[in-house]
Amino acid sequence: MTREDLAFADCVELASLLARKAVSSVELTQLYLDRLQKFGPHYGALVTLMPERALREAKRADRERARGTVRSKLHGIPYGVKDLLATKDAPTTWGAAPFRNQHFDYDATVVRTLGNAGAVLIAKLAMVELAGGFGYNDADASFTGPGRTPWNRNFWSGGSSSGPGAAVSAGLIGFAIGSETDGSIVIPAASCGVTGLRPTYGRVSRHGAMALSWSMDKLGPLARSARDTDLVLRIIAGEDPNDPTSVTRPFVPVRSRPRIAILKDARNKLMPAVLKNLNRSIEEIATFATIIGERALPKAPWGAVAGAVINGEAAAAFQDLIESGRARELQSVDDRVGGYPSLALRAVDYINGQRQRTIMMKLLETAFADVDAVVWPTMSTVALPIGMPFDKSYPKYPGGADLTTPGNVCGWPAIALPNGFGENGLPTSLSIMSKPFAESVAVDVATRYQARTDYHRRRPKVP
């Protein structure tokens, strides 16, 4: 196996290599440190490299393995985290210039849990400033510059987990932890041709993570395969006394032949390649699942409710930044003023939004009661071009029905995975949403799909 092959191996493969002592954790860690240092800035993916901590943890992992102690299947595997997770060994910048020297004296629960599992933290990865809470409209929205998809540097790696998406895609890291409030795991996964899993709200502790919207924020893995995301999620999941919203729930058993619905009107106004690849993916899924036809998204003010909730909670989270005037230090011109309207949000709008969510949860549950999962295209297009406002990028392809916002409003899990390629050599993506705490169902469908296709194994040309 070449160093390039090693860099792009998924976690399951890396675990096998480490178990056979075909490679050591130190060797693997040094490989990824070198690649991050060389290529991380090239893709706008890196904030802080952590070589001292990384090599210390890798040496510990090798010593323990030599003694016969293996903490988990992630033992000795290097990873990175979106730079909204607190780490005591490096700044936690939240992607924003006003916080670039911010330090915490503790590790976020997810970081601590992965460390206890033997994984090796090697980097803090780039993100859209404040996780996009102030309404940015172009890719240049971080003090580290725009994230770039390794498939074509002229296009965005997606937000707000831009660094995790690019780093996994370019083989700079074994896996990464990102966050999602309204698309920030699945969109980078789609833009970068990797697999991203958004867990159920409450499945993973957010202690030590920057709060954008406390009632919608979720942490989850981006990786090179669906089986990797399952592996990581099972380690980081569970109740944490430091996060009262976190819970421990069993992983749902999967059916031998799951019942899958297609989201009605999801095929509307898509780029031709996105539509072609979606149809082909559905045909492939039909070989091992029962496609029961289309199911419609219930009519409800999904976007308005998401906006009221996120804006209200973001205004509270960043009140000091807005009122101090330091928001003017942000990179995006939209972000410099975007917080002020949030402060003016009426309390009645926020409260009514939260009331509507209760109704919406019941609507979604009823709409998909007879299915195990629902599929739709993650994005209506390929990755967005850098240097152009998002709302001007692909006006011909606004897309049709989409479950990204409804799923986040209701706290349902979803997985996004590559399913082909389109314009400018960029990847397209398929999303699969399952019911609350049934991540295993969506992951099972994704894993079986990936066993029959090789899109998740395709590699971008990394200079």
C-alpha positions in Angstrom: 0.0 0.0 0.0 1.4 3.4 -1.0 1.3 6.4 1.3 -1.4 7.9 -1.0 -3.5 4.7 -0.6 -3.0 4.8 3.2 -4.0 8.5 3.3 -7.3 7.7 1.6 -8.2 4.5 3.4 -11.3 4.6 5.5 -11.3 4.0 9.3 -12.3 0.4 9.1 -9.3 -0.3 6.8 -7.0 1.8 9.0 -8.1 -0.1 12.0 -7.3 -3.4 10.3 -3.8 -2.1 9.2 -3.1 -1.0 12.8 -4.3 -4.3 14.2 -2.0 -6.2 11.9 0.8 -3.8 12.7 1.2 -3.0 9.1 1.4 0.6 10.2 1.8 2.3 13.6 -0.3 5.2 14.9 2.8 7.4 15.0 3.5 6.7 11.3 -0.1 7.3 10.4 -0.2 10.5 12.5 2.9 11.8 10.9 1.5 11.1 7.4 -1.6 13.1 8.1 0.3 15.9 9.9 2.5 16.3 6.8 -0.5 16.3 4.4 -2.4 18.8 6.5 0.6 21.1 6.7 1.2 20.9 3.0 -2.3 20.8 1.6 -4.6 22.1 4.4 -4.1 25.8 3.5 -4.4 25.0 -0.2 -8.0 24.1 0.5 -8.7 26.5 3.2 -9.2 23.5 5.5 -6.8 24.1 8.4 -6.8 26.5 11.3 -4.4 24.9 13.8 -2.1 21.9 13.5 -1.5 20.1 16.8 1.6 18.1 16.3 2.7 17.9 20.0 -0.6 16.6 21.2 -1.0 14.3 18.2 2.3 12.6 18.5 1.9 12.3 22.3 -1.5 10.5 21.8 -0.2 8.4 18.9 2.8 7.2 21.0 0.4 6.3 23.8 -1.8 4.4 21.4 1.2 2.4 20.1 2.4 1.6 23.6 -1.0 0.4 24.7 -1.4 -1.7 21.5 2.0 -3.3 22.2 0.7 -4.3 25.7 -2.5 -5.7 24.2 -4.8 -2.8 25.1 -7.0 -1.6 22.3 -9.6 1.0 23.5 -11.9 0.8 20.5 -11.8 0.4 16.7 -10.7 4.0 16.5 -7.6 3.3 18.6 -4.6 5.1 17.0 -6.6 6.7 14.2 -6.0 10.5 13.6 -8.9 12.9 13.3 -9.7 16.6 13.3 -12.5 18.7 14.7 -14.4 21.7 13.4 -12.9 24.7 15.2 -16.0 25.3 17.3 -15.1 22.4 19.7 -13.1 23.4 22.7 -9.6 21.9 23.1 -7.2 22.8 25.8 -4.1 22.5 23.6 -5.1 25.0 20.9 -7.2 28.1 20.3 -10.9 27.6 19.5 -11.6 30.4 17.0 -15.2 29.7 15.9 -13.8 30.6 12.4 -14.1 34.3 13.4 -11.5 37.0 13.6 -12.8 38.4 17.0 -12.2 35.0 18.6 -9.0 33.9 16.9 -7.0 34.0 20.2 -9.8 32.4 22.3 -8.6 29.6 24.6 -10.5 27.1 26.8 -8.9 25.1 29.6 -10.8 21.9 28.8 -11.7 19.6 26.0 -15.2 19.3 24.6 -17.0 16.1 25.6 -16.8 14.7 22.1 -13.0 15.3 22.1 -12.6 13.7 25.5 -14.7 10.7 24.5 -12.7 10.1 21.3 -9.5 10.5 23.3 -10.7 7.8 25.8 -11.4 5.6 22.7 -7.8 6.0 21.6 -8.4 8.3 18.7 -5.6 10.8 18.0 -6.6 14.5 17.7 -4.3 16.3 15.2 -5.9 19.5 14.0 -8.6 22.1 14.4 -10.3 22.5 11.1 -11.7 25.6 9.3 -15.3 26.6 9.5 -17.6 29.4 8.3 -17.4 32.2 11.0 -19.9 31.6 13.8 -21.2 28.6 11.9 -23.0 30.9 9.5 -25.3 32.4 12.1 -25.3 35.9 10.7 -26.5 35.1 7.2 -23.4 35.0 4.9 -24.1 34.9 1.1 -20.7 33.9 -0.3 -17.9 31.5 0.3 -15.4 34.1 1.8 -16.8 33.9 5.3 -14.0 32.9 7.5 -10.7 34.5 8.6 -8.9 31.5 7.0 -10.5 32.3 3.7 -13.0 30.3 1.7 -13.0 26.5 2.0 -12.3 24.8 -1.4 -13.5 21.4 -2.5 -10.6 19.2 -3.5 -12.4 18.2 -6.6 -12.1 21.7 -8.1 -10.5 24.6 -6.0 -12.6 27.2 -7.8 -15.7 25.8 -6.0 -16.7 25.9 -2.4 -16.3 23.0 0.1 -19.7 23.9 1.6 -20.6 25.4 5.0 -20.3 25.7 7.8 -18.2 22.5 8.3 -16.0 23.5 5.3 -12.7 22.4 6.8 -13.9 18.9 7.8 -15.4 18.3 4.4 -12.3 19.3 2.5 -9.8 17.6 4.8 -11.6 14.2 4.6 -12.0 14.5 0.9 -8.3 15.3 0.3 -7.0 12.5 2.5 -5.6 14.9 5.1 -7.2 13.1 8.1 -8.8 9.8 9.0 -12.2 11.4 9.9 -13.6 14.6 11.2 -16.2 15.9 13.6 -18.5 18.7 12.2 -21.7 20.3 13.4 -25.0 21.0 11.8 -27.8 23.4 12.6 -29.4 23.5 9.2 -27.3 21.7 6.6 -23.7 22.2 7.8 -22.7 18.5 7.8 -24.6 17.3 4.8 -23.8 20.2 2.5 -20.0 19.9 2.9 -20.3 16.2 2.5 -22.1 16.7 -0.8 -19.7 19.4 -2.0 -16.6 17.4 -1.2 -17.8 13.9 -2.2 -17.6 12.4 1.3 -20.1 10.8 3.7 -21.6 12.9 6.5 -23.9 11.8 9.2 -26.2 14.2 11.1 -27.4 12.4 14.3 -30.7 12.8 16.0 -30.8 15.9 18.2 -29.7 14.9 21.6 -27.8 11.8 20.5 -24.4 13.4 21.0 -23.3 15.8 23.7 -22.5 19.3 22.6 -20.7 20.3 25.8 -17.7 22.4 24.8 -19.2 23.3 21.4 -20.0 26.8 20.3 -23.7 27.4 20.6 -25.4 28.8 17.5 -28.9 27.5 18.1 -29.1 25.4 21.3 -32.4 23.7 20.3 -31.1 22.7 16.8 -27.3 22.3 17.0 -26.0 18.7 16.5 -22.5 17.2 16.2 -21.6 14.4 13.9 -18.9 12.7 11.8 -17.7 13.3 8.2 -15.8 10.4 6.9 -14.9 8.4 3.7 -17.6 5.8 4.1 -21.0 5.2 5.8 -19.5 2.4 7.9 -17.0 4.9 9.3 -19.7 7.3 10.3 -21.5 4.5 12.1 -18.3 3.5 13.9 -17.7 7.1 15.1 -21.2 7.8 16.1 -21.5 4.7 18.3 -18.4 5.9 20.2 -19.4 9.6 20.7 -23.2 9.0 21.4 -24.6 9.0 24.8 -25.8 11.0 27.8 -23.5 13.6 29.3 -24.3 15.4 32.6 -22.7 18.5 31.2 -25.3 18.6 28.4 -28.8 18.2 29.8 -30.3 17.8 26.2 -28.2 14.7 25.6 -29.6 11.2 26.1 -28.7 7.6 25.8 -30.9 5.6 23.4 -30.4 2.2 21.8 -29.5 1.9 18.1 -32.5 0.6 16.2 -32.2 -2.8 14.6 -32.4 -2.7 10.8 -34.7 -4.7 8.5 -33.3 -7.1 5.9 -35.3 -5.3 3.3 -36.1 -1.7 4.5 -39.1 0.3 3.2 -37.8 3.4 1.4 -39.8 6.4 0.1 -38.7 9.0 -2.4 -39.5 12.6 -1.4 -42.3 13.9 -3.7 -41.2 16.8 -5.9 -37.6 16.3 -5.0 -36.8 15.7 -8.7 -37.9 19.2 -9.7 -35.5 21.8 -11.1 -32.3 19.9 -10.6 -29.1 20.0 -12.6 -29.3 17.3 -15.2 -26.5 15.3 -13.7 -28.0 15.5 -10.2 -31.3 14.1 -11.5 -29.6 11.4 -13.5 -27.5 10.3 -10.6 -30.5 10.4 -8.2 -32.6 8.1 -10.5 -29.7 5.7 -10.9 -29.2 5.6 -7.1 -32.8 4.8 -6.5 -32.5 1.9 -9.0 -29.5 0.6 -7.1 -31.3 0.9 -3.7 -34.3 -1.0 -5.2 -32.1 -4.1 -5.5 -31.9 -4.5 -1.7 -34.9 -2.3 -0.4 -38.6 -1.9 -1.2 -39.3 1.4 -2.9 -42.8 2.2 -1.9 -43.2 5.3 -4.0 -43.3 9.0 -3.2 -44.2 10.7 0.1 -44.9 14.4 0.2 -43.4 16.8 2.7 -46.3 18.2 4.8 -47.1 21.9 4.1 -45.8 24.0 7.0 -43.6 27.2 7.4 -40.4 25.1 7.6 -38.0 27.9 6.6 -39.7 30.6 8.6 -39.7 28.6 11.7 -36.1 27.6 11.3 -35.2 31.3 10.7 -37.0 32.5 13.8 -35.5 29.8 16.0 -31.9 30.1 14.8 -32.0 33.9 14.7 -33.4 34.2 18.1 -31.0 31.8 19.7 -28.0 33.1 17.8 -28.8 36.7 18.9 -28.7 35.5 22.5 -25.5 33.5 22.0 -23.7 36.4 20.3 -25.3 39.3 22.1 -22.1 40.7 23.4 -20.4 40.5 20.0 -23.2 42.3 18.3 -23.7 45.0 20.9 -19.9 45.7 21.3 -19.6 46.4 17.6 -17.0 43.7 17.2 -19.1 42.0 14.6 -17.7 44.5 12.2 -14.4 42.5 12.4 -16.0 39.5 10.7 -14.9 38.5 7.2 -18.2 38.4 5.4 -19.7 41.8 4.6 -23.1 40.2 5.3 -22.0 38.9 8.7 -20.8 42.3 9.8 -24.4 43.6 9.9 -26.3 40.3 10.0 -26.5 40.0 13.7 -28.4 43.3 14.3 -31.7 42.2 12.7 -31.6 39.1 14.9 -31.4 41.2 18.0 -34.6 42.9 16.8 -36.5 39.6 16.5 -39.7 39.8 18.4 -40.1 37.4 21.3 -43.5 36.4 20.1 -42.0 35.3 16.8 -39.5 33.1 18.5 -42.0 31.6 20.9 -44.5 31.0 18.1 -41.7 29.3 16.1 -41.0 26.9 19.0 -44.8 26.2 19.3 -45.0 25.5 15.6 -42.1 23.0 15.9 -44.2 20.7 18.1 -46.9 20.6 15.4 -44.3 20.1 12.7 -42.8 17.1 14.5 -46.2 15.4 14.5 -46.7 16.3 10.9 -43.4 14.7 9.8 -44.0 11.7 12.0 -47.4 11.1 10.3 -46.1 11.7 6.8 -43.4 9.0 7.0 -45.0 6.7 9.5 -45.1 3.7 7.1 -41.5 4.0 5.9 -38.0 3.3 7.3 -36.3 6.1 5.4 -36.7 8.8 2.8 -34.3 9.7 0.0 -33.7 12.9 -2.0 -30.8 14.8 -3.6 -28.7 16.5 -0.9 -28.2 19.5 -3.2 -30.0 20.5 -6.4 -26.6 21.3 -7.9 -22.9 20.6 -7.6 -20.7 22.7 -5.3 -21.2 26.5 -5.5 -18.6 28.6 -7.3 -16.3 30.8 -5.2 -16.4 34.5 -5.9 -20.1 34.6 -6.7 -23.1 35.2 -4.3 -24.9 32.0 -3.5 -28.2 33.3 -4.6 -26.8 34.2 -8.1 -24.8 31.0 -8.6 -27.3 28.5 -10.2 -30.6 30.4 -10.8 -31.8 27.7 -13.2 -31.7 25.0 -10.6 -33.3 26.1 -7.4 -34.4 22.5 -6.7 -37.7 21.1 -5.5 -38.8 19.6 -2.2 -36.0 19.2 0.3 -35.9 17.6 3.8 -32.7 19.3 5.1 -34.5 22.1 6.9 -37.5 20.1 8.0 -35.2 17.3 9.3 -33.2 19.8 11.3 -36.3 21.6 12.7 -37.6 18.3 13.9 -34.3 16.9 15.0 -34.3 13.8 12.7 -31.1 12.2 11.5 -29.8 12.0 8.0 -26.8 10.8 6.0 -25.4 12.3 2.9 -23.2 10.2 0.5 -21.6 10.6 -2.9 -23.6 9.2 -5.8 -21.8 10.4 -9.0 -20.4 13.4 -10.7 -21.7 16.4 -12.6 -20.5 19.7 -14.0 -16.8 20.7 -13.6 -15.9 17.2 -12.3 -17.8 18.0 -9.1 -19.5 15.3 -7.0 -23.3 14.9 -6.5 -24.9 13.5 -3.4 -27.8 11.5 -2.1 -29.4 12.1 1.3 -31.2 9.4 3.4 -33.3 10.5 6.4 -34.5 8.0 9.0 -36.7 8.5 12.1 -35.4 9.9 15.4 -32.7 7.7 17.0 -32.8 5.3 13.9 -29.5 6.5 12.5 -28.6 2.8 12.0 -31.4 2.5 9.4 -30.1 5.3 7.2 -26.5 4.1 7.7 -27.4 0.6 6.7 -29.0 1.7 3.5 -26.0 3.9 2.8 -23.5 1.1 3.6 -25.3 -1.4 1.3 -25.4 1.2 -1.5 -21.7 1.9 -1.1 -21.0 -1.9 -1.2 -22.5 -1.8 -4.7 -20.9 1.4 -5.9 -17.5 3.0 -5.7 -18.2 6.7 -5.6 -17.1 7.0 -2.0 -13.7 5.5 -3.0 -13.0 8.0 -5.8 -10.2 10.4 -5.0 -9.7 14.0 -6.1 -6.3 14.8 -7.5 -4.4 16.4 -4.7 -1.4 18.4 -5.9 
